[in-house]
Amino acid sequence: MDLLARREHGRVELTRKLRKRGAPLDLINTALDRLAEEGLLSEARYLESFVSYRARAGYGPLRIREELTQRGLAREDIEQALRDSGIDWREQLESTWRRKFAGQLPGDARERAQQGRFLSYRGYPVELIGRLLRGALED
């Protein structure tokens, strides 16, 4: 309950944390089942919260998808959460780019590569990055 009071958690994440604290697996599963029945543990809420939080921090869908996969969530649930988030990823990309590079299109190949690497690392699709750096994002 203490972990859930701080923020939403996924079932796999909670299991890992409780195992680290020495709790036996059968007790963990029983407790998590009860929390889910009571509506205190919800994968859907966790996914929604995580996607929203990471997008506000400037991360793109590819990075968010990878982070959630590493946390042990099902691929179809992740894809559904990304679709349901209502986030305009082009707008997010442009906002992240403007914050980092003050809205200055790259002047040469080195700057273009630097901006592209940064945005790619943040998890935005290469196609969108290319369009942004060519000044054709709205097309």
N, C-alpha and C positions, 0 to 999 in steps of 0.2 A: 504494500500500500504506500509506503514511503516513496518508493521509486515512481509510482504512478501519480503521486501528488505533485511531483515536480514538473513532469511533462508526459505527453503520450509516449508509449513504448509499444513496440511490436512483440508478439509472443516469443519469437526466436530470440530477440534481444533481451527480454526479461529472463528467459530461461538461461541464457549465457551468464547474465549478471548474478542470478541466484546460485548457479552452479559454482561460480567463482567464490561466492560467500560460503560455500560448503553445504548447501541444501541438497537433500537427496532428490533424485529425479522424479520418483513417484509422488512425493509431496508437492513438488513444483507443478507437475501436471494437474494434480487435483486442485491446487489453489488457483492456477490460471484458468482452468475450466469454470470454476465457481465465479471468478472475476468476470469472465466473458459472459456467463449467464446473467449476471447482475448488471451488465452493460458498462462495467468499469474498465474493461479491456476491449478495445475495438481496433482491429487491423485497419478498417476503413478510415477511422478518425486519425490513426497514426499516419497513414499514407497521406491523407489530406494535409495534415499539419506539417509533415516533413517536406512535401513538395512545395507548399506555400513558403515555409521558412527558407529553404535553400534558394528558391527563385527570388525572394526578396533580397537575399545576400548576393545576387548576381550570377547564380549558376544556371546553366542551361539544361535542357531535357536529357542530353546524353550523360552528363555527369550525375544528375539526380538519379537516373535509371540505374547507373552502375553502382552508386552508393546503396541504393535500396536492394539491389541484387546481392551485394556483399553482406547485407544485413539479414539475408535469408528469406526475403519475401518472394512470393510467386510472381513470375513474369507477367501473367495476365492481369493480376491485381495491380501491379505497378503501371502497366499500360493504361488500364482503366482510370487510375488515379491521375495520370498525366493528362488524359483526355478530359476528365471531369474538372480539372483544376481551373479551366477557363482562362488560362494564362496565354497572352499573345507573345509567343517566343520571339518574334521579330522585334516587337517593342522592347522586350527584355534585353535582347541583344544590343539594340541601339542604345538603350539606357546605360548598360554596363560599359559599352564602348565610350560613350560620352563622358562618363565618370572617370574612366581610366585615361583616356587620350584627349580629353577636352574637345571632342568633336572634330579633331584635325585628321583629315584623310592622309594616308601615308604619302610622303613626297618621293620616296625611292623604294627600291626592292627590299632593302634592309629593314626599313620602317614597316613596310607591308608585311614582311615575314614576322617581325616582332609582334605586331598587332594581331596577326593571324594566329600565331602560337598562343598568345595570351587568351584569346577568345576560344580557341579550340580546347585549351586546357580547362577553361571554365565550362565546357560541355555544350557548346553550340555547334550545330551542323556546319560542315565545311562549305556547303552550297550557300547558306545564308551569310556566312562570314565573307565569302568571295563577293557576293552581291553588295554587302555593306561597304566593303573596302573599295569597290568600284564606284560607289555612289549611286547604286541602282537598287537599293533595298526595297523601294516601293513598287518595283516592277513585278 
